[in-house]
């Protein structure tokens, strides 16, 4: 049965920039190990995109483990919106 409240000693998820960066580096290392990323320029582009996502998410206190499709839709819509 799923509790409706958190356990007294359970820590709440934290929107941690280091958690996002660690996730990227783990992904990058695995992609390089598999040979699917070979160019440093590709890594630089992916890292830049991930940093933007990480900043957006941590600015909204969104922990990495709660990131869902609706968040990608929101950040994509924001990026596509005209600036004034």
N, CA, C and O of each residue as an XYZ file, in Angstrom:
336
protein
N       0.839     -1.176      0.000
C       0.000      0.000      0.000
C       0.888      1.244      0.000
O       1.849      1.315      0.766
N       0.585      2.201     -0.830
C       1.361      3.423     -0.974
C       0.919      4.440      0.071
O      -0.263      4.774      0.159
N       1.867      4.930      0.860
C       1.547      5.925      1.880
C       1.236      7.275      1.235
O       1.834      7.635      0.221
N       0.318      8.005      1.813
C      -0.046      9.317      1.292
C       0.897     10.408      1.774
O       0.964     11.486      1.183
N       1.623     10.127      2.842
C       2.588     11.092      3.353
C       3.968     10.448      3.375
O       4.102      9.225      3.404
N       4.977     11.289      3.360
C       6.344     10.786      3.399
C       6.673     10.244      4.786
O       6.142     10.714      5.792
N       7.543      9.264      4.822
C       8.082      8.760      6.065
C       8.829      9.902      6.747
O       9.421     10.746      6.073
N       8.806      9.934      8.050
C       9.457     10.988      8.810
C      10.933     11.134      8.443
O      11.458     12.248      8.428
N      11.600     10.031      8.148
C      13.031     10.073      7.883
C      13.375      9.979      6.400
O      14.552      9.921      6.042
N      12.378      9.963      5.548
C      12.620      9.917      4.106
C      12.909     11.333      3.616
O      12.155     12.268      3.882
N      14.010     11.464      2.900
C      14.356     12.777      2.378
C      13.538     13.074      1.131
O      13.322     12.198      0.293
N      13.092     14.306      1.019
C      12.357     14.736     -0.166
C      13.317     14.838     -1.344
O      14.487     15.171     -1.154
N      12.847     14.556     -2.556
C      13.710     14.707     -3.721
C      14.193     16.154     -3.842
O      13.451     17.095     -3.560
N      15.426     16.308     -4.260
C      16.016     17.635     -4.380
C      16.382     17.884     -5.835
O      16.907     17.004     -6.517
N      16.100     19.083     -6.295
C      16.483     19.490     -7.649
C      17.947     19.906     -7.583
O      18.255     21.072     -7.336
N      18.828     18.976     -7.797
C      20.246     19.186     -7.612
C      20.975     19.308     -8.951
O      20.934     18.395     -9.775
N      21.641     20.444     -9.157
C      22.430     20.608    -10.370
C      23.507     19.530    -10.478
O      23.700     18.985    -11.566
N      24.222     19.196     -9.389
C      25.199     18.109     -9.503
C      24.583     16.778     -9.942
O      25.223     16.014    -10.665
N      23.358     16.492     -9.515
C      22.706     15.247     -9.945
C      22.487     15.242    -11.452
O      22.685     14.218    -12.107
N      22.080     16.381    -12.003
C      21.897     16.481    -13.449
C      23.233     16.320    -14.176
O      23.311     15.636    -15.196
N      24.268     16.945    -13.652
C      25.576     16.876    -14.311
C      26.162     15.472    -14.227
O      26.766     14.997    -15.189
N      25.994     14.810    -13.101
C      26.448     13.428    -12.966
C      25.711     12.513    -13.937
O      26.309     11.613    -14.525
N      24.414     12.746    -14.102
C      23.634     11.939    -15.043
C      24.150     12.122    -16.462
O      24.263     11.153    -17.213
N      24.465     13.363    -16.834
C      24.996     13.603    -18.171
C      26.326     12.888    -18.358
O      26.537     12.223    -19.372
N      27.220     13.021    -17.392
C      28.543     12.408    -17.527
C      28.449     10.886    -17.594
O      29.226     10.255    -18.312
N      27.519     10.292    -16.865
C      27.318      8.839    -16.943
C      26.812      8.453    -18.328
O      27.267      7.468    -18.910
N      25.866      9.233    -18.853
C      25.337      8.974    -20.198
C      26.447      9.118    -21.235
O      26.603      8.269    -22.113
N      27.224     10.214    -21.124
C      28.311     10.463    -22.076
C      29.335      9.326    -22.057
O      29.754      8.855    -23.114
N      29.729      8.895    -20.893
C      30.708      7.819    -20.772
C      30.201      6.536    -21.424
O      30.956      5.839    -22.102
N      28.937      6.229    -21.219
C      28.363      5.022    -21.819
C      28.291      5.148    -23.342
O      28.602      4.194    -24.054
N      27.891      6.292    -23.836
C      27.832      6.515    -25.296
C      29.227      6.401    -25.904
O      29.393      5.803    -26.967
N      30.221      6.967    -25.242
C      31.587      6.862    -25.754
C      32.071      5.420    -25.718
O      32.737      4.964    -26.648
N      31.739      4.697    -24.648
C      32.135      3.291    -24.533
C      31.534      2.460    -25.661
O      32.186      1.566    -26.199
N      30.295      2.760    -26.012
C      29.617      2.035    -27.091
C      30.058      2.491    -28.474
O      29.786      1.816    -29.467
N      30.733      3.626    -28.542
C      31.185      4.143    -29.824
C      30.153      4.970    -30.561
O      30.329      5.279    -31.740
N      29.065      5.336    -29.874
C      28.036      6.103    -30.567
C      28.310      7.612    -30.554
O      27.655      8.366    -31.275
N      29.251      8.043    -29.758
C      29.710      9.433    -29.795
C      31.217      9.396    -29.977
O      31.944      8.826    -29.163
N      31.673     10.014    -31.061
C      33.109     10.006    -31.342
C      33.709     11.398    -31.386
O      34.895     11.578    -31.107
N      32.899     12.375    -31.735
C      33.403     13.728    -31.951
C      33.269     14.597    -30.698
O      32.192     14.681    -30.109
N      34.354     15.234    -30.300
C      34.266     16.152    -29.156
C      33.240     17.265    -29.377
O      32.627     17.742    -28.422
N      33.055     17.676    -30.621
C      32.070     18.724    -30.894
C      30.652     18.246    -30.593
O      29.808     19.030    -30.158
N      30.390     16.964    -30.823
C      29.068     16.410    -30.494
C      28.853     16.428    -28.986
O      27.778     16.789    -28.507
N      29.873     16.039    -28.252
C      29.777     16.054    -26.787
C      29.527     17.478    -26.306
O      28.734     17.692    -25.389
N      30.195     18.450    -26.918
C      30.026     19.849    -26.521
C      28.591     20.319    -26.756
O      28.027     21.026    -25.920
N      28.005     19.937    -27.873
C      26.618     20.320    -28.169
C      25.666     19.658    -27.182
O      24.791     20.320    -26.623
N      25.831     18.362    -26.965
C      24.968     17.661    -26.009
C      25.112     18.248    -24.609
O      24.119     18.426    -23.903
N      26.345     18.547    -24.207
C      26.577     19.107    -22.875
C      25.880     20.464    -22.747
O      25.249     20.743    -21.727
N      25.991     21.297    -23.764
C      25.345     22.604    -23.740
C      23.826     22.471    -23.611
O      23.196     23.187    -22.833
N      23.257     21.559    -24.372
C      21.809     21.328    -24.307
C      21.406     20.805    -22.928
O      20.391     21.225    -22.373
N      22.202     19.890    -22.379
C      21.896     19.319    -21.072
C      21.997     20.380    -19.978
O      21.177     20.411    -19.060
N      23.015     21.257    -20.081
C      23.155     22.340    -19.105
C      21.910     23.230    -19.128
O      21.411     23.620    -18.072
N      21.408     23.551    -20.314
C      20.210     24.382    -20.422
C      19.021     23.677    -19.767
O      18.254     24.303    -19.034
N      18.869     22.391    -20.027
C      17.789     21.623    -19.412
C      17.967     21.588    -17.895
O      17.009     21.799    -17.152
N      19.182     21.323    -17.436
C      19.453     21.255    -15.996
C      19.147     22.582    -15.312
O      18.567     22.601    -14.227
N      19.530     23.685    -15.935
C      19.258     25.003    -15.357
C      17.752     25.261    -15.294
O      17.248     25.769    -14.292
N      17.040     24.912    -16.357
C      15.591     25.089    -16.398
C      14.926     24.273    -15.285
O      14.060     24.775    -14.569
N      15.338     23.020    -15.152
C      14.723     22.125    -14.164
C      15.056     22.539    -12.731
O      14.169     22.584    -11.879
N      16.311     22.838    -12.464
C      16.666     23.217    -11.094
C      16.065     24.567    -10.728
O      15.762     24.813     -9.561
N      15.888     25.446    -11.714
C      15.218     26.709    -11.463
C      13.767     26.534    -11.063
O      13.180     27.421    -10.444
N      13.188     25.410    -11.407
C      11.803     25.085    -11.058
C      11.731     24.043     -9.955
O      10.664     23.495     -9.677
N      12.863     23.771     -9.330
C      12.942     22.778     -8.252
C      12.428     21.416     -8.691
O      11.736     20.733     -7.936
N      12.767     21.026     -9.907
C      12.317     19.760    -10.482
C      13.437     18.729    -10.375
O      14.416     18.812    -11.117
N      13.316     17.762     -9.471
C      14.337     16.724     -9.346
C      14.428     15.874    -10.613
O      13.437     15.672    -11.314
N      15.611     15.393    -10.886
C      15.874     14.609    -12.092
C      14.937     13.409    -12.203
O      14.448     13.102    -13.291
N      14.684     12.730    -11.085
C      13.841     11.527    -11.137
C      12.358     11.834    -11.343
O      11.556     10.910    -11.470
N      11.976     13.123    -11.378
C      10.590     13.491    -11.642
C      10.410     14.140    -13.010
O       9.318     14.598    -13.344
N      11.474     14.180    -13.795
C      11.430     14.775    -15.127
C      10.594     13.888    -16.044
O      10.843     12.688    -16.157
N       9.602     14.488    -16.698
C       8.716     13.720    -17.563
C       8.515     14.384    -18.910
O       9.018     15.484    -19.142
N       7.780     13.725    -19.808
C       7.541     14.260    -21.158
C       6.936     15.658    -21.149
O       7.261     16.479    -22.007
N       6.068     15.933    -20.196
C       5.437     17.248    -20.146
C       6.454     18.362    -19.904
O       6.253     19.498    -20.335
N       7.538     18.035    -19.219
C       8.581     19.036    -18.979
C       9.368     19.320    -20.258
O       9.737     20.463    -20.525
N       9.622     18.276    -21.044
C      10.307     18.487    -22.323
C       9.430     19.298    -23.272
O       9.929     20.124    -24.036
N       8.129     19.059    -23.219
C       7.204     19.845    -24.041
C       7.230     21.311    -23.620
O       7.217     22.204    -24.467
N       7.267     21.556    -22.309
C       7.276     22.938    -21.809
C       8.556     23.665    -22.197
O       8.502     24.820    -22.619
N       9.688     23.019    -22.063
C      10.948     23.684    -22.405
C      11.061     23.866    -23.920
O      11.625     24.858    -24.379
N      10.536     22.930    -24.692
C      10.548     23.068    -26.153
C       9.651     24.221    -26.593
O      10.013     24.989    -27.484
N       8.485     24.341    -25.970
C       7.571     25.439    -26.297
C       8.192     26.778    -25.947
O       8.035     27.754    -26.680
N       8.897     26.821    -24.824
C       9.551     28.062    -24.411
C      10.643     28.437    -25.403
O      10.786     29.608    -25.754
N      11.408     27.464    -25.852
C      12.493     27.726    -26.802
C      11.956     28.188    -28.161
O      12.594     28.977    -28.857
N      10.776     27.686    -28.522
C      10.200     28.021    -29.831
C       9.420     29.332    -29.804
O       9.108     29.885    -30.859
N       9.102     29.834    -28.615
C       8.302     31.060    -28.511
C       9.108     32.257    -28.996
O      10.303     32.363    -28.723
N       8.443     33.156    -29.718
C       9.146     34.365    -30.168
C       9.528     35.237    -28.979
O       8.775     35.340    -28.010
N      10.685     35.858    -29.054
C      11.106     36.767    -27.992
C      10.747     38.189    -28.380
O      10.744     38.555    -29.555
N      10.446     38.977    -27.364
C      10.080     40.382    -27.644
C      11.010     41.330    -26.955
O      10.855     42.545    -27.077
